[in-house]
Amino acid sequence: MTAKECAVEIIRTLRERGHQAYLVGGCVRDLLLHREPADYDVATDATPDQTMRIFPRSFGVGAQFGVVLVPLYRDPPESSEGIPEHDKAVEVATFRSDGVYTDGRHPDQVLYTKDPREDVQRRDFTINGLLLDPLDGEHVLDYVEGQRDIELGIIRTIGEAERRFQEDKLRMLRAVRFAARFGYDIDPGTLSAIRSLAPEIRQVSRERVRDELTKMLTEGQAKRAFELLDVTGLLHEVLPEIEKMKGVEQPPQFHPEGDVWVHTLLMLDSLPRPASRTLAWGVLLHDVGKPATFKNAPDRIRFDGHVEVGERITEEICGRLRMSNDDTEQIVALVANHMRFADVERMKESTFKKFVRLPQFDEHLALHRIDCLGSHRNLGLWEFVREKLESMPPEQIRPEPLISGNDLIAAGYQPGPRFKEILSAIEDGQLEGKLQSREEALAFVRREFPAESTN
């Protein structure tokens, strides 16, 4: 059973028990736009207790706010917490009106209602405030002129913009993301409220900000999203390091496109659609060290040390946004290695093979290609690496070691710090094609690293 079929079946069951029930929110918006919804949500006048009695295998994960998850399957796969995976369940929410949002995210008081008109008034944007009856010719209930705003291409809050954003500050970032994703404009009143309240985005948890920014970067309209972040004043609050790229000139012989900000926006526009989160963040941050290292030298503009500075700033940003260790490691590696492509034609075979052995090297190669497309558009080095990789069997790039530390001990060498140096030298010789057997490797060790030099 698909998610939509399950949602329709839930609605049919609730109706049979005498309740109102509709599809609601983003899934309705996406269906009207002829897009496949990521998930399906149901709104009903049944209380959480009533919903859970009707669907015994459901979970009241947000029951205090009227939200219940109903599994798509009779025997759903469970997470480690015993709750169905979210993408394997339909969210069923009770019609409600919300009280004051003291914490800037959740209402202090929830009042259930029988009137769907009241329910949609608490939602964020008009395009997300639509109800659809799948049992009656997919009739749309529109109490907020959401269909009009979809036709006009406008992101507009339901009701007073400042109140909607005070309820949940993250909605300011969501307005930007939806405008970018759908190619919409932000309603002037909504835009004015965001500009006024932008500093308050700092009250939102860093994890929620991170997730929203990651969606902007990976959904396919990253350039537009960051232009809007700049226009709204949100960029200054969430990523001031990126705002500093504006106006930082670059040498025109390498960057005819313009300053670091323009270059970065062009790169964001060349991201795959969708893009992996680490590649997208790597593209955004690859030149983050340039503003701090800008120098207008007599010969040309220079950014000496910008890679090292960029690594440090990237680590700070990843830490601030509570990124995982794995993601941080990869994003920092993308920043740290993006300039190495300039040397690939001159690299020794061993250096080249170790370079292309970097974890997720396909992302390093993709970033370099995007970097070229966002500047001089010369893909010669990218083609060189790609063609060389295609011509190399995997065993040449990552061959089995010819000898091990145990072999060195058997040959009379005392274990110590130089083992790493010796084994690395053997690997280099192997990668260069100069050492091809265990015997050749041991002879190389005896010649280049006499046993007494290891003591």
C-alpha positions in Angstrom: 0.0 0.0 0.0 1.4 3.4 -1.0 1.5 6.3 1.5 -1.4 8.0 -0.4 -3.5 4.9 -0.4 -2.9 4.5 3.3 -3.8 8.1 4.0 -7.0 7.7 1.9 -7.9 4.5 3.8 -7.3 6.3 7.1 -9.6 9.1 6.0 -12.3 6.6 4.9 -12.1 4.7 8.2 -12.4 8.0 10.2 -15.4 9.0 8.1 -17.0 5.6 8.7 -16.7 6.3 12.5 -18.5 9.6 12.1 -15.5 12.0 12.0 -14.4 14.6 9.6 -11.0 13.9 7.9 -9.0 15.4 5.0 -5.6 15.5 3.5 -3.9 18.6 4.7 -0.8 20.8 4.2 2.2 20.2 2.0 0.8 17.1 0.3 -2.2 19.0 -0.9 0.0 21.8 -2.2 2.2 19.3 -4.0 -0.7 17.5 -5.6 -2.1 20.8 -6.9 1.4 21.5 -8.4 1.5 18.0 -9.9 4.4 17.0 -7.7 4.8 13.8 -5.8 4.4 14.6 -2.1 7.2 13.4 0.2 4.5 12.3 2.7 0.8 12.6 3.4 -0.8 14.2 6.4 -4.3 13.9 7.6 -6.4 16.4 9.7 -9.5 15.3 11.6 -11.9 16.3 14.3 -11.1 13.0 16.1 -9.1 13.5 19.3 -5.8 11.7 19.7 -7.5 9.2 22.0 -10.2 8.5 19.5 -7.7 8.1 16.7 -5.6 5.7 18.7 -8.7 3.6 19.6 -9.7 3.4 15.9 -6.1 2.5 14.9 -4.7 0.4 17.8 -1.2 0.2 16.3 -0.8 4.0 16.2 1.6 6.0 18.3 0.8 9.3 20.1 4.2 10.8 19.4 2.9 14.4 19.6 -0.4 13.6 21.3 -0.1 16.7 23.6 -0.3 18.7 20.4 -2.9 16.5 18.8 -0.6 14.4 16.6 -0.7 10.6 16.1 1.3 8.4 13.7 -0.6 5.7 12.0 1.6 3.0 10.4 1.4 2.3 6.7 1.6 -1.5 7.5 -0.3 -3.8 9.8 3.1 -5.0 11.2 5.3 -1.9 10.7 9.1 -2.0 10.9 10.0 -0.3 14.2 12.8 2.0 15.1 15.0 1.4 18.1 12.5 3.4 20.2 9.6 1.1 19.2 8.0 3.9 17.0 7.4 3.4 13.3 9.8 5.1 11.0 8.2 8.5 10.1 8.3 7.8 6.3 6.5 4.5 7.0 3.6 6.2 8.8 0.9 8.9 8.2 0.6 11.8 10.6 -2.9 12.3 11.8 -3.5 15.6 13.6 -6.6 16.8 15.4 -8.2 20.1 14.3 -7.1 22.6 16.9 -6.5 26.3 17.7 -3.2 27.2 19.4 -2.6 29.5 22.4 0.5 31.6 23.0 3.9 30.2 21.9 6.1 31.1 24.9 9.0 29.0 23.7 8.9 30.2 20.1 8.1 26.7 18.8 5.2 25.0 20.7 1.9 26.4 21.9 1.4 26.6 25.6 -2.1 25.5 25.2 -3.9 23.5 22.5 -7.7 23.6 22.1 -9.3 21.0 20.0 -12.0 22.1 17.6 -14.6 20.6 15.2 -14.1 23.3 12.7 -11.4 22.9 10.0 -11.5 26.6 9.4 -10.0 27.2 12.9 -7.4 24.6 12.3 -5.9 26.1 9.2 -5.7 29.5 10.8 -2.8 28.3 13.0 -0.7 27.0 10.1 2.2 28.9 8.6 1.7 29.8 4.9 -1.4 29.9 2.7 0.0 27.4 0.3 0.3 25.0 3.2 -3.2 25.7 4.6 -5.3 23.7 2.1 -7.5 20.7 2.8 -8.4 18.1 0.2 -11.2 15.5 0.3 -9.9 12.4 -1.6 -13.3 10.7 -1.3 -15.3 13.5 -3.0 -13.6 14.1 -6.4 -10.5 15.5 -4.6 -12.5 18.6 -3.7 -10.2 21.3 -2.1 -11.3 23.3 0.9 -9.5 26.7 0.8 -10.2 29.1 3.7 -7.0 31.1 3.3 -6.8 31.8 -0.5 -4.0 29.3 -0.8 -5.0 28.3 -4.3 -4.8 31.9 -5.4 -1.3 32.3 -4.0 -0.2 29.1 -5.7 -1.4 30.5 -9.0 0.3 33.9 -8.4 3.5 32.3 -7.1 3.5 33.9 -3.7 4.6 32.8 -0.2 2.3 34.6 2.3 1.7 33.8 5.9 -1.8 33.0 7.2 -3.0 35.9 9.2 -0.5 38.4 10.7 3.0 37.7 9.6 4.8 38.8 12.7 2.5 36.6 14.9 3.2 33.5 12.7 6.9 34.1 12.9 6.8 34.8 16.7 5.1 31.4 17.1 7.9 29.6 15.4 11.0 31.6 14.3 12.0 28.7 12.0 9.1 29.7 9.7 11.3 32.6 8.5 13.8 30.1 7.0 10.9 28.0 5.7 9.5 31.0 3.8 12.8 31.3 2.1 13.1 27.6 1.3 9.6 27.4 -0.2 10.1 30.6 -2.2 13.3 29.1 -3.6 12.0 25.6 -4.2 8.9 26.7 -6.1 10.3 29.9 -7.7 7.9 32.1 -5.9 8.1 35.6 -4.6 7.7 36.4 -0.9 4.7 38.6 -0.2 5.8 42.2 0.8 4.2 42.0 4.2 5.7 38.6 4.9 9.1 39.8 3.7 8.9 43.0 5.9 8.2 40.8 8.9 11.1 38.5 8.2 13.5 41.5 7.9 12.2 42.9 11.2 12.5 39.7 13.1 15.6 38.1 11.4 17.8 38.5 14.5 15.4 36.3 16.4 16.3 33.3 14.3 19.2 32.9 16.7 16.6 31.7 19.3 16.0 28.6 17.1 18.0 25.4 17.9 21.0 25.0 15.8 19.9 21.6 14.7 16.7 22.9 13.2 18.5 25.8 11.5 21.1 23.3 10.1 18.3 21.0 8.7 16.6 23.9 7.0 19.8 25.2 5.5 20.7 21.7 4.3 17.3 21.4 2.6 17.9 24.7 0.8 21.3 23.5 -0.4 20.1 20.1 -1.6 16.6 20.6 -3.0 17.8 22.1 -6.3 17.4 25.8 -5.9 20.3 26.7 -3.7 21.4 29.9 -5.5 17.9 31.4 -5.2 17.7 30.3 -1.6 20.9 32.1 -0.6 20.0 35.2 -2.6 16.8 35.3 -0.6 18.6 34.7 2.7 20.7 37.7 1.9 17.7 39.9 0.9 15.8 39.0 4.1 18.8 39.6 6.4 18.7 36.0 7.6 22.1 35.2 6.0 23.8 37.7 8.4 22.3 35.9 11.3 22.8 32.2 10.4 26.0 32.3 8.2 27.8 35.6 8.6 30.9 33.9 7.2 29.1 33.6 3.8 27.9 37.2 3.9 31.5 38.3 4.2 32.2 36.9 0.7 30.2 39.9 -0.8 32.5 42.4 -2.5 35.7 40.3 -2.1 37.4 40.7 -5.5 39.2 37.9 -7.2 41.9 37.9 -9.9 40.0 38.3 -13.2 42.4 36.0 -15.1 41.1 33.1 -13.0 37.7 34.4 -12.0 36.1 36.5 -14.7 32.7 36.0 -13.1 33.3 38.4 -10.3 33.7 38.4 -6.5 33.7 35.4 -4.1 30.0 35.8 -3.4 29.1 35.7 -7.1 31.4 32.8 -7.7 29.8 30.8 -4.8 26.3 31.6 -6.1 27.2 30.3 -9.6 28.6 27.2 -8.0 25.4 26.6 -6.0 23.5 26.9 -9.2 25.6 24.1 -10.7 24.9 21.6 -7.9 23.3 18.3 -8.9 19.6 18.2 -8.3 19.2 16.8 -5.7 22.7 17.1 -4.2 24.3 15.2 -1.3 24.4 17.3 1.8 28.2 17.0 2.2 28.9 18.1 -1.4 26.5 21.0 -1.1 28.0 22.3 2.1 31.5 21.7 0.6 30.6 23.9 -2.4 29.1 26.6 -0.1 32.2 26.7 2.1 35.1 25.9 -0.2 36.2 29.5 -0.4 35.1 30.6 3.0 38.7 31.4 3.9 39.1 34.0 1.2 37.6 37.1 2.9 40.1 36.8 5.8 43.1 36.3 3.5 42.4 38.8 0.7 45.5 40.7 -0.3 45.8 43.1 -3.3 49.5 42.3 -4.0 51.5 44.3 -6.7 51.3 41.4 -9.2 47.7 40.3 -8.6 45.0 39.7 -6.0 46.1 36.8 -3.7 44.5 34.7 -1.0 47.6 33.1 0.6 46.6 30.4 3.1 42.9 30.6 2.4 42.6 26.8 2.3 44.0 26.5 5.9 41.9 29.3 7.1 38.9 27.9 5.3 39.4 24.5 7.0 39.3 26.2 10.5 36.2 28.3 9.7 34.4 25.2 8.2 35.1 23.3 11.4 33.7 26.1 13.4 30.5 26.3 11.3 30.0 22.5 11.3 30.4 22.5 15.1 28.1 25.4 15.6 25.4 23.7 13.5 25.9 20.4 15.3 26.8 18.5 12.2 27.7 14.8 12.6 31.4 13.9 12.9 31.2 12.0 9.6 29.6 14.9 7.7 32.1 17.4 9.3 35.1 15.3 8.3 33.9 15.1 4.7 33.0 18.8 4.4 36.3 19.9 5.9 38.1 17.5 3.5 36.4 19.0 0.5 37.5 22.5 1.6 41.0 21.2 2.4 41.7 19.5 -0.9 39.9 21.6 -3.5 43.0 23.4 -4.6 45.0 20.2 -5.1 43.5 19.7 -8.6 45.8 22.5 -9.9 48.7 20.1 -9.4 47.3 16.8 -10.7 49.2 16.8 -14.0 52.5 17.2 -12.2 51.8 14.8 -9.3 54.0 11.7 -8.9 52.0 8.5 -9.5 52.1 7.7 -5.8 50.8 11.1 -4.9 48.0 11.0 -7.5 46.9 7.6 -6.4 46.8 8.6 -2.8 44.8 11.7 -3.7 42.1 9.8 -5.6 41.9 7.4 -2.7 40.4 10.1 -0.5 37.0 8.9 1.0 34.1 9.8 -1.3 36.5 11.1 -4.0 33.6 11.4 -6.4 32.5 14.5 -4.3 36.0 16.0 -4.6 35.9 15.6 -8.3 32.4 16.9 -8.5 33.3 20.0 -6.5 36.3 20.7 -8.8 34.0 20.5 -11.8 31.5 22.9 -10.3 34.3 25.2 -9.3 35.5 25.4 -12.9 31.9 26.0 -14.2 31.6 28.8 -11.7 34.7 30.6 -12.9 36.8 30.1 -16.0 34.8 27.0 -17.3 38.0 25.2 -18.3 37.4 21.5 -17.5 40.8 20.3 -18.7 42.0 19.1 -15.3 38.7 17.5 -14.4 38.8 15.6 -17.7 42.5 14.6 -17.0 41.6 13.1 -13.6 38.5 11.4 -14.9 40.2 9.8 -17.8 43.2 8.7 -15.8 40.9 7.1 -13.2 39.0 5.2 -15.9 42.3 3.8 -17.2 43.5 2.6 -13.8 42.3 -0.8 -12.4 41.4 -0.5 -8.7 44.3 -2.8 -7.7 46.7 -0.2 -9.1 45.2 2.6 -7.0 44.9 0.5 -3.8 47.2 -2.5 -4.1 47.7 -5.2 -1.5 50.7 -4.3 0.7 53.9 -6.1 -0.3 55.1 -6.5 3.3 53.8 -5.8 6.8 55.2 -4.8 10.1 55.6 -8.4 11.0 57.8 -8.9 7.9 60.0 -6.1 9.2 60.3 -7.7 12.6 61.1 -11.1 11.0 63.9 -9.3 9.0 65.5 -8.1 12.2 64.0 -4.6 12.6 62.9 -3.4 16.0 59.3 -2.0 16.2 59.2 1.8 16.5 58.1 5.1 15.0 60.1 4.5 11.8 57.9 1.5 10.8 55.3 3.9 9.5 58.0 5.8 7.4 59.4 2.5 6.0 56.0 1.1 5.1 54.9 4.4 3.5 58.1 4.5 1.4 57.4 0.9 0.3 53.9 1.8 -0.7 55.1 4.8 -2.7 57.5 2.6 -4.5 54.7 0.1 -5.2 52.4 2.9 -6.4 55.1 4.2 -8.7 55.6 0.7 -10.2 59.2 0.5 -8.9 58.5 -2.3 -6.4 56.4 -5.3 -7.5 57.2 -8.2 -5.2 57.9 -9.0 -1.6 61.5 -9.7 -2.3 62.0 -6.3 -4.1 60.4 -4.6 -1.1 62.6 -6.3 1.5 65.7 -5.5 -0.6 64.6 -1.9 -0.8 64.2 -1.7 2.9 67.7 -3.2 3.6 69.2 -0.7 1.1 67.3 2.5 2.1 66.7 1.8 5.8 69.6 -0.2 7.3 68.6 -2.1 10.4 70.8 -0.1 12.8 69.1 3.2 11.7 65.8 1.9 13.3 67.2 1.6 16.8 
